[in-house]
Amino acid sequence: MHFLIADINKTKKMNVKYFEDTDTLYITFRSNSPIETLDLDENTLIDIDQQGNICSITIEHAQERVGDTEVHYERVMRNKEILAI
C-alpha cells in the first residue's frame, strides 16, 4: 500500500507494508537516512534521522499487538484559511 500525505511546500510519500511471513508491520514516513534506531520495546523500533524526525516504525508480532491488518485511510485536508496564516 502507498499513501500520499499533503504538505504545504511539498508532497511526501508514506508507505505501509505488512510482511505476512514474519508478521511485521513497517511504516515509512520519509526517505531520510536514519542515524539512530530507538527500541520502544522489544518488538517496536523507531528510526530517527539527523534532525530528530521519525523516518520509520517497525512493529514485530503485528497482528498480536495491533490487531487486524486491514488498513483504512482517510485524508483530511487543511482548511484554506488556516494555510493563509
Biopython code that builds the backbone (N, CA, C, O; Angstrom):
import numpy as np
from Bio.PDB.StructureBuilder import StructureBuilder

atoms = [
    (1, "MET", "N", (0.831, -1.170, 0.000)),
    (1, "MET", "CA", (0.000, 0.000, 0.000)),
    (1, "MET", "C", (0.875, 1.232, 0.000)),
    (1, "MET", "O", (1.926, 1.257, 0.640)),
    (2, "HIS", "N", (0.444, 2.252, -0.717)),
    (2, "HIS", "CA", (1.163, 3.514, -0.761)),
    (2, "HIS", "C", (0.169, 4.635, -0.527)),
    (2, "HIS", "O", (-0.915, 4.639, -1.110)),
    (3, "PHE", "N", (0.533, 5.585, 0.323)),
    (3, "PHE", "CA", (-0.317, 6.715, 0.623)),
    (3, "PHE", "C", (0.454, 7.987, 0.358)),
    (3, "PHE", "O", (1.667, 8.034, 0.567)),
    (4, "LEU", "N", (-0.227, 9.014, -0.097)),
    (4, "LEU", "CA", (0.398, 10.317, -0.272)),
    (4, "LEU", "C", (-0.102, 11.254, 0.817)),
    (4, "LEU", "O", (-1.305, 11.344, 1.061)),
    (5, "ILE", "N", (0.805, 11.938, 1.457)),
    (5, "ILE", "CA", (0.479, 12.884, 2.504)),
    (5, "ILE", "C", (0.770, 14.279, 1.964)),
    (5, "ILE", "O", (1.868, 14.532, 1.468)),
    (6, "ALA", "N", (-0.198, 15.186, 2.052)),
    (6, "ALA", "CA", (-0.009, 16.546, 1.542)),
    (6, "ALA", "C", (0.745, 17.394, 2.544)),
    (6, "ALA", "O", (0.498, 17.303, 3.747)),
    (7, "ASP", "N", (1.652, 18.210, 2.066)),
    (7, "ASP", "CA", (2.395, 19.155, 2.883)),
    (7, "ASP", "C", (2.271, 20.504, 2.182)),
    (7, "ASP", "O", (2.018, 20.549, 0.978)),
    (8, "ILE", "N", (2.444, 21.602, 2.913)),
    (8, "ILE", "CA", (2.294, 22.922, 2.313)),
    (8, "ILE", "C", (3.306, 23.132, 1.198)),
    (8, "ILE", "O", (2.955, 23.662, 0.144)),
    (9, "ASN", "N", (4.554, 22.728, 1.410)),
    (9, "ASN", "CA", (5.624, 23.015, 0.457)),
    (9, "ASN", "C", (5.920, 21.872, -0.506)),
    (9, "ASN", "O", (6.387, 22.119, -1.618)),
    (10, "LYS", "N", (5.662, 20.642, -0.112)),
    (10, "LYS", "CA", (5.994, 19.518, -0.974)),
    (10, "LYS", "C", (5.161, 18.305, -0.598)),
    (10, "LYS", "O", (4.530, 18.281, 0.459)),
    (11, "THR", "N", (5.160, 17.310, -1.455)),
    (11, "THR", "CA", (4.439, 16.080, -1.190)),
    (11, "THR", "C", (5.409, 15.034, -0.676)),
    (11, "THR", "O", (6.485, 14.843, -1.241)),
    (12, "LYS", "N", (5.027, 14.361, 0.393)),
    (12, "LYS", "CA", (5.840, 13.294, 0.967)),
    (12, "LYS", "C", (5.097, 11.990, 0.749)),
    (12, "LYS", "O", (3.869, 11.970, 0.661)),
    (13, "LYS", "N", (5.832, 10.922, 0.663)),
    (13, "LYS", "CA", (5.233, 9.626, 0.428)),
    (13, "LYS", "C", (5.376, 8.782, 1.688)),
    (13, "LYS", "O", (6.481, 8.584, 2.193)),
    (14, "MET", "N", (4.244, 8.287, 2.190)),
    (14, "MET", "CA", (4.259, 7.392, 3.332)),
    (14, "MET", "C", (3.911, 5.999, 2.826)),
    (14, "MET", "O", (2.937, 5.825, 2.094)),
    (15, "ASN", "N", (4.705, 5.009, 3.214)),
    (15, "ASN", "CA", (4.456, 3.632, 2.803)),
    (15, "ASN", "C", (4.132, 2.792, 4.027)),
    (15, "ASN", "O", (4.766, 2.913, 5.074)),
    (16, "VAL", "N", (3.130, 1.938, 3.868)),
    (16, "VAL", "CA", (2.779, 0.981, 4.911)),
    (16, "VAL", "C", (2.907, -0.399, 4.288)),
    (16, "VAL", "O", (2.253, -0.705, 3.292)),
    (17, "LYS", "N", (3.766, -1.237, 4.890)),
    (17, "LYS", "CA", (3.965, -2.593, 4.374)),
    (17, "LYS", "C", (3.717, -3.587, 5.506)),
    (17, "LYS", "O", (4.144, -3.382, 6.642)),
    (18, "TYR", "N", (3.022, -4.656, 5.170)),
    (18, "TYR", "CA", (2.831, -5.744, 6.128)),
    (18, "TYR", "C", (3.446, -7.001, 5.530)),
    (18, "TYR", "O", (3.079, -7.426, 4.434)),
    (19, "PHE", "N", (4.382, -7.590, 6.262)),
    (19, "PHE", "CA", (5.047, -8.810, 5.824)),
    (19, "PHE", "C", (4.400, -9.982, 6.561)),
    (19, "PHE", "O", (4.683, -10.236, 7.732)),
    (20, "GLU", "N", (3.533, -10.682, 5.851)),
    (20, "GLU", "CA", (2.752, -11.755, 6.461)),
    (20, "GLU", "C", (3.638, -12.890, 6.969)),
    (20, "GLU", "O", (3.359, -13.472, 8.018)),
    (21, "ASP", "N", (4.712, -13.210, 6.229)),
    (21, "ASP", "CA", (5.566, -14.340, 6.622)),
    (21, "ASP", "C", (6.275, -14.113, 7.953)),
    (21, "ASP", "O", (6.583, -15.077, 8.654)),
    (22, "THR", "N", (6.543, -12.845, 8.318)),
    (22, "THR", "CA", (7.205, -12.558, 9.593)),
    (22, "THR", "C", (6.300, -11.796, 10.562)),
    (22, "THR", "O", (6.716, -11.461, 11.671)),
    (23, "ASP", "N", (5.051, -11.520, 10.139)),
    (23, "ASP", "CA", (4.085, -10.770, 10.944)),
    (23, "ASP", "C", (4.688, -9.444, 11.399)),
    (23, "ASP", "O", (4.648, -9.090, 12.577)),
    (24, "THR", "N", (5.249, -8.722, 10.423)),
    (24, "THR", "CA", (5.917, -7.451, 10.696)),
    (24, "THR", "C", (5.218, -6.324, 9.947)),
    (24, "THR", "O", (4.953, -6.436, 8.750)),
    (25, "LEU", "N", (4.921, -5.243, 10.655)),
    (25, "LEU", "CA", (4.359, -4.041, 10.060)),
    (25, "LEU", "C", (5.475, -3.004, 9.977)),
    (25, "LEU", "O", (6.134, -2.709, 10.974)),
    (26, "TYR", "N", (5.683, -2.452, 8.778)),
    (26, "TYR", "CA", (6.761, -1.490, 8.549)),
    (26, "TYR", "C", (6.159, -0.235, 7.928)),
    (26, "TYR", "O", (5.601, -0.287, 6.831)),
    (27, "ILE", "N", (6.270, 0.887, 8.623)),
    (27, "ILE", "CA", (5.703, 2.155, 8.158)),
    (27, "ILE", "C", (6.855, 3.128, 7.916)),
    (27, "ILE", "O", (7.634, 3.415, 8.825)),
    (28, "THR", "N", (6.958, 3.633, 6.690)),
    (28, "THR", "CA", (7.983, 4.604, 6.329)),
    (28, "THR", "C", (7.326, 5.967, 6.161)),
    (28, "THR", "O", (6.351, 6.101, 5.422)),
    (29, "PHE", "N", (7.856, 6.979, 6.843)),
    (29, "PHE", "CA", (7.311, 8.329, 6.774)),
    (29, "PHE", "C", (8.113, 9.252, 5.873)),
    (29, "PHE", "O", (7.563, 10.185, 5.287)),
    (30, "ARG", "N", (9.399, 8.999, 5.760)),
    (30, "ARG", "CA", (10.267, 9.841, 4.935)),
    (30, "ARG", "C", (11.454, 9.010, 4.477)),
    (30, "ARG", "O", (11.780, 7.993, 5.089)),
    (31, "SER", "N", (12.093, 9.440, 3.409)),
    (31, "SER", "CA", (13.204, 8.665, 2.849)),
    (31, "SER", "C", (14.560, 9.080, 3.409)),
    (31, "SER", "O", (15.590, 8.585, 2.949)),
    (32, "ASN", "N", (14.580, 9.974, 4.388)),
    (32, "ASN", "CA", (15.855, 10.379, 5.002)),
    (32, "ASN", "C", (16.556, 9.162, 5.591)),
    (32, "ASN", "O", (15.908, 8.209, 6.023)),
    (33, "SER", "N", (17.869, 9.203, 5.603)),
    (33, "SER", "CA", (18.640, 8.110, 6.187)),
    (33, "SER", "C", (18.616, 8.213, 7.707)),
    (33, "SER", "O", (18.960, 9.255, 8.266)),
    (34, "PRO", "N", (18.215, 7.143, 8.375)),
    (34, "PRO", "CA", (18.215, 7.193, 9.838)),
    (34, "PRO", "C", (19.636, 7.144, 10.389)),
    (34, "PRO", "O", (20.509, 6.483, 9.826)),
    (35, "ILE", "N", (19.856, 7.848, 11.491)),
    (35, "ILE", "CA", (21.160, 7.806, 12.149)),
    (35, "ILE", "C", (21.079, 7.046, 13.474)),
    (35, "ILE", "O", (22.099, 6.729, 14.087)),
    (36, "GLU", "N", (19.839, 6.758, 13.907)),
    (36, "GLU", "CA", (19.659, 6.077, 15.186)),
    (36, "GLU", "C", (18.378, 5.267, 15.153)),
    (36, "GLU", "O", (17.381, 5.686, 14.565)),
    (37, "THR", "N", (18.409, 4.098, 15.792)),
    (37, "THR", "CA", (17.215, 3.279, 15.957)),
    (37, "THR", "C", (16.919, 3.170, 17.442)),
    (37, "THR", "O", (17.754, 2.722, 18.228)),
    (38, "LEU", "N", (15.711, 3.589, 17.814)),
    (38, "LEU", "CA", (15.290, 3.537, 19.211)),
    (38, "LEU", "C", (14.431, 2.297, 19.428)),
    (38, "LEU", "O", (13.560, 1.988, 18.616)),
    (39, "ASP", "N", (14.679, 1.595, 20.516)),
    (39, "ASP", "CA", (13.856, 0.452, 20.894)),
    (39, "ASP", "C", (12.770, 0.950, 21.831)),
    (39, "ASP", "O", (13.027, 1.214, 23.006)),
    (40, "LEU", "N", (11.551, 1.080, 21.311)),
    (40, "LEU", "CA", (10.441, 1.492, 22.157)),
    (40, "LEU", "C", (10.129, 0.383, 23.165)),
    (40, "LEU", "O", (9.893, 0.636, 24.347)),
    (41, "ASP", "N", (10.137, -0.839, 22.661)),
    (41, "ASP", "CA", (10.082, -2.047, 23.478)),
    (41, "ASP", "C", (10.747, -3.145, 22.659)),
    (41, "ASP", "O", (11.306, -2.852, 21.603)),
    (42, "GLU", "N", (10.710, -4.378, 23.097)),
    (42, "GLU", "CA", (11.454, -5.433, 22.397)),
    (42, "GLU", "C", (10.900, -5.754, 21.010)),
    (42, "GLU", "O", (11.562, -6.443, 20.233)),
    (43, "ASN", "N", (9.704, -5.272, 20.685)),
    (43, "ASN", "CA", (9.095, -5.560, 19.387)),
    (43, "ASN", "C", (8.762, -4.314, 18.563)),
    (43, "ASN", "O", (8.099, -4.421, 17.532)),
    (44, "THR", "N", (9.211, -3.143, 19.001)),
    (44, "THR", "CA", (8.907, -1.900, 18.288)),
    (44, "THR", "C", (10.176, -1.065, 18.147)),
    (44, "THR", "O", (10.812, -0.699, 19.136)),
    (45, "LEU", "N", (10.530, -0.772, 16.892)),
    (45, "LEU", "CA", (11.733, 0.011, 16.588)),
    (45, "LEU", "C", (11.335, 1.297, 15.879)),
    (45, "LEU", "O", (10.458, 1.289, 15.015)),
    (46, "ILE", "N", (11.979, 2.400, 16.243)),
    (46, "ILE", "CA", (11.719, 3.689, 15.610)),
    (46, "ILE", "C", (13.042, 4.218, 15.065)),
    (46, "ILE", "O", (14.006, 4.385, 15.812)),
    (47, "ASP", "N", (13.084, 4.481, 13.757)),
    (47, "ASP", "CA", (14.280, 5.033, 13.113)),
    (47, "ASP", "C", (14.164, 6.554, 13.074)),
    (47, "ASP", "O", (13.145, 7.101, 12.652)),
    (48, "ILE", "N", (15.235, 7.235, 13.524)),
    (48, "ILE", "CA", (15.265, 8.692, 13.637)),
    (48, "ILE", "C", (16.363, 9.246, 12.723)),
    (48, "ILE", "O", (17.455, 8.683, 12.644)),
    (49, "ASP", "N", (16.059, 10.364, 12.027)),
    (49, "ASP", "CA", (17.078, 10.987, 11.173)),
    (49, "ASP", "C", (17.892, 12.018, 11.957)),
    (49, "ASP", "O", (17.685, 12.191, 13.158)),
    (50, "GLN", "N", (18.810, 12.695, 11.284)),
    (50, "GLN", "CA", (19.726, 13.628, 11.929)),
    (50, "GLN", "C", (19.006, 14.815, 12.576)),
    (50, "GLN", "O", (19.500, 15.385, 13.548)),
    (51, "GLN", "N", (17.831, 15.189, 12.034)),
    (51, "GLN", "CA", (17.073, 16.308, 12.588)),
    (51, "GLN", "C", (16.110, 15.871, 13.704)),
    (51, "GLN", "O", (15.386, 16.698, 14.258)),
    (52, "GLY", "N", (16.104, 14.581, 14.027)),
    (52, "GLY", "CA", (15.217, 14.075, 15.075)),
    (52, "GLY", "C", (13.846, 13.673, 14.580)),
    (52, "GLY", "O", (12.959, 13.380, 15.382)),
    (53, "ASN", "N", (13.655, 13.655, 13.254)),
    (53, "ASN", "CA", (12.380, 13.249, 12.672)),
    (53, "ASN", "C", (12.271, 11.729, 12.619)),
    (53, "ASN", "O", (13.275, 11.035, 12.459)),
    (54, "ILE", "N", (11.061, 11.219, 12.752)),
    (54, "ILE", "CA", (10.838, 9.782, 12.616)),
    (54, "ILE", "C", (10.859, 9.421, 11.138)),
    (54, "ILE", "O", (10.094, 9.975, 10.348)),
    (55, "CYS", "N", (11.736, 8.489, 10.762)),
    (55, "CYS", "CA", (11.816, 8.004, 9.382)),
    (55, "CYS", "C", (10.902, 6.796, 9.177)),
    (55, "CYS", "O", (10.208, 6.690, 8.166)),
    (56, "SER", "N", (10.915, 5.884, 10.159)),
    (56, "SER", "CA", (10.113, 4.672, 10.024)),
    (56, "SER", "C", (9.858, 4.048, 11.390)),
    (56, "SER", "O", (10.548, 4.326, 12.371)),
    (57, "ILE", "N", (8.837, 3.189, 11.413)),
    (57, "ILE", "CA", (8.498, 2.416, 12.604)),
    (57, "ILE", "C", (8.349, 0.967, 12.173)),
    (57, "ILE", "O", (7.688, 0.679, 11.175)),
    (58, "THR", "N", (8.956, 0.056, 12.916)),
    (58, "THR", "CA", (8.825, -1.385, 12.679)),
    (58, "THR", "C", (8.122, -1.991, 13.887)),
    (58, "THR", "O", (8.521, -1.765, 15.029)),
    (59, "ILE", "N", (7.070, -2.766, 13.621)),
    (59, "ILE", "CA", (6.324, -3.434, 14.682)),
    (59, "ILE", "C", (6.342, -4.928, 14.417)),
    (59, "ILE", "O", (5.750, -5.402, 13.447)),
    (60, "GLU", "N", (7.024, -5.668, 15.282)),
    (60, "GLU", "CA", (7.066, -7.126, 15.191)),
    (60, "GLU", "C", (5.821, -7.702, 15.876)),
    (60, "GLU", "O", (5.237, -7.066, 16.753)),
    (61, "HIS", "N", (5.420, -8.920, 15.465)),
    (61, "HIS", "CA", (4.216, -9.576, 16.010)),
    (61, "HIS", "C", (3.006, -8.651, 15.856)),
    (61, "HIS", "O", (2.228, -8.467, 16.791)),
    (62, "ALA", "N", (2.864, -8.081, 14.676)),
    (62, "ALA", "CA", (1.895, -7.019, 14.417)),
    (62, "ALA", "C", (0.449, -7.439, 14.659)),
    (62, "ALA", "O", (-0.305, -6.694, 15.285)),
    (63, "GLN", "N", (0.050, -8.596, 14.186)),
    (63, "GLN", "CA", (-1.351, -8.989, 14.367)),
    (63, "GLN", "C", (-1.692, -9.139, 15.834)),
    (63, "GLN", "O", (-2.777, -8.750, 16.265)),
    (64, "GLU", "N", (-0.786, -9.692, 16.592)),
    (64, "GLU", "CA", (-0.996, -9.866, 18.028)),
    (64, "GLU", "C", (-1.055, -8.514, 18.744)),
    (64, "GLU", "O", (-1.854, -8.335, 19.663)),
    (65, "ARG", "N", (-0.223, -7.573, 18.333)),
    (65, "ARG", "CA", (-0.092, -6.307, 19.041)),
    (65, "ARG", "C", (-0.988, -5.204, 18.513)),
    (65, "ARG", "O", (-1.442, -4.351, 19.276)),
    (66, "VAL", "N", (-1.247, -5.212, 17.203)),
    (66, "VAL", "CA", (-2.015, -4.136, 16.591)),
    (66, "VAL", "C", (-3.436, -4.576, 16.261)),
    (66, "VAL", "O", (-4.365, -3.769, 16.294)),
    (67, "GLY", "N", (-3.601, -5.838, 15.949)),
    (67, "GLY", "CA", (-4.913, -6.337, 15.567)),
    (67, "GLY", "C", (-5.001, -6.530, 14.068)),
    (67, "GLY", "O", (-4.003, -6.818, 13.407)),
    (68, "ASP", "N", (-6.185, -6.372, 13.544)),
    (68, "ASP", "CA", (-6.467, -6.583, 12.131)),
    (68, "ASP", "C", (-5.513, -5.764, 11.266)),
    (68, "ASP", "O", (-5.284, -4.585, 11.536)),
    (69, "THR", "N", (-4.961, -6.381, 10.236)),
    (69, "THR", "CA", (-4.004, -5.682, 9.377)),
    (69, "THR", "C", (-4.672, -4.957, 8.207)),
    (69, "THR", "O", (-3.983, -4.395, 7.356)),
    (70, "GLU", "N", (-6.002, -4.964, 8.155)),
    (70, "GLU", "CA", (-6.696, -4.203, 7.130)),
    (70, "GLU", "C", (-6.530, -2.721, 7.451)),
    (70, "GLU", "O", (-6.764, -2.299, 8.583)),
    (71, "VAL", "N", (-6.130, -1.941, 6.467)),
    (71, "VAL", "CA", (-5.844, -0.527, 6.689)),
    (71, "VAL", "C", (-6.974, 0.322, 6.123)),
    (71, "VAL", "O", (-7.394, 0.143, 4.980)),
    (72, "HIS", "N", (-7.451, 1.236, 6.936)),
    (72, "HIS", "CA", (-8.431, 2.227, 6.498)),
    (72, "HIS", "C", (-7.728, 3.572, 6.551)),
    (72, "HIS", "O", (-7.084, 3.910, 7.544)),
    (73, "TYR", "N", (-7.857, 4.322, 5.493)),
    (73, "TYR", "CA", (-7.118, 5.572, 5.363)),
    (73, "TYR", "C", (-8.074, 6.702, 5.044)),
    (73, "TYR", "O", (-8.920, 6.579, 4.158)),
    (74, "GLU", "N", (-7.938, 7.800, 5.765)),
    (74, "GLU", "CA", (-8.745, 8.975, 5.496)),
    (74, "GLU", "C", (-7.808, 10.165, 5.375)),
    (74, "GLU", "O", (-6.987, 10.414, 6.258)),
    (75, "ARG", "N", (-7.932, 10.881, 4.300)),
    (75, "ARG", "CA", (-7.093, 12.064, 4.092)),
    (75, "ARG", "C", (-7.911, 13.292, 4.468)),
    (75, "ARG", "O", (-8.980, 13.532, 3.905)),
    (76, "VAL", "N", (-7.409, 14.062, 5.415)),
    (76, "VAL", "CA", (-8.092, 15.256, 5.882)),
    (76, "VAL", "C", (-7.281, 16.456, 5.429)),
    (76, "VAL", "O", (-6.145, 16.651, 5.861)),
    (77, "MET", "N", (-7.868, 17.250, 4.564)),
    (77, "MET", "CA", (-7.174, 18.411, 4.009)),
    (77, "MET", "C", (-7.244, 19.583, 4.987)),
    (77, "MET", "O", (-8.195, 19.711, 5.759)),
    (78, "ARG", "N", (-6.238, 20.418, 4.939)),
    (78, "ARG", "CA", (-6.212, 21.605, 5.779)),
    (78, "ARG", "C", (-7.184, 22.638, 5.239)),
    (78, "ARG", "O", (-7.414, 22.726, 4.033)),
    (79, "ASN", "N", (-7.744, 23.410, 6.139)),
    (79, "ASN", "CA", (-8.622, 24.488, 5.772)),
    (79, "ASN", "C", (-7.797, 25.598, 5.106)),
    (79, "ASN", "O", (-6.740, 25.965, 5.619)),
    (80, "LYS", "N", (-8.266, 26.138, 3.968)),
    (80, "LYS", "CA", (-7.519, 27.170, 3.242)),
    (80, "LYS", "C", (-7.267, 28.393, 4.100)),
    (80, "LYS", "O", (-6.232, 29.043, 3.948)),
    (81, "GLU", "N", (-8.195, 28.731, 5.010)),
    (81, "GLU", "CA", (-7.986, 29.883, 5.889)),
    (81, "GLU", "C", (-6.794, 29.638, 6.818)),
    (81, "GLU", "O", (-6.037, 30.563, 7.111)),
    (82, "ILE", "N", (-6.632, 28.443, 7.264)),
    (82, "ILE", "CA", (-5.508, 28.122, 8.143)),
    (82, "ILE", "C", (-4.193, 28.246, 7.370)),
    (82, "ILE", "O", (-3.194, 28.718, 7.913)),
    (83, "LEU", "N", (-4.195, 27.818, 6.096)),
    (83, "LEU", "CA", (-2.987, 27.904, 5.286)),
    (83, "LEU", "C", (-2.555, 29.338, 5.048)),
    (83, "LEU", "O", (-1.368, 29.596, 4.850)),
    (84, "ALA", "N", (-3.499, 30.286, 5.062)),
    (84, "ALA", "CA", (-3.187, 31.687, 4.783)),
    (84, "ALA", "C", (-2.512, 32.373, 5.958)),
    (84, "ALA", "O", (-1.962, 33.461, 5.789)),
    (85, "ILE", "N", (-2.536, 31.783, 7.130)),
    (85, "ILE", "CA", (-1.937, 32.407, 8.319)),
    (85, "ILE", "C", (-0.431, 32.428, 8.221)),
    (85, "ILE", "O", (0.240, 32.915, 9.130)),
]
sb = StructureBuilder()
sb.init_structure("model")
sb.init_model(0)
sb.init_chain("A")
sb.init_seg("    ")
for serial, (resi, resn, name, xyz) in enumerate(atoms, 1):
    if name == "N":
        sb.init_residue(resn, " ", resi, " ")
    sb.init_atom(name, np.array(xyz, "f"), 0.0, 1.0, " ", f" {name:<3s}", serial, name[0])
structure = sb.get_structure()
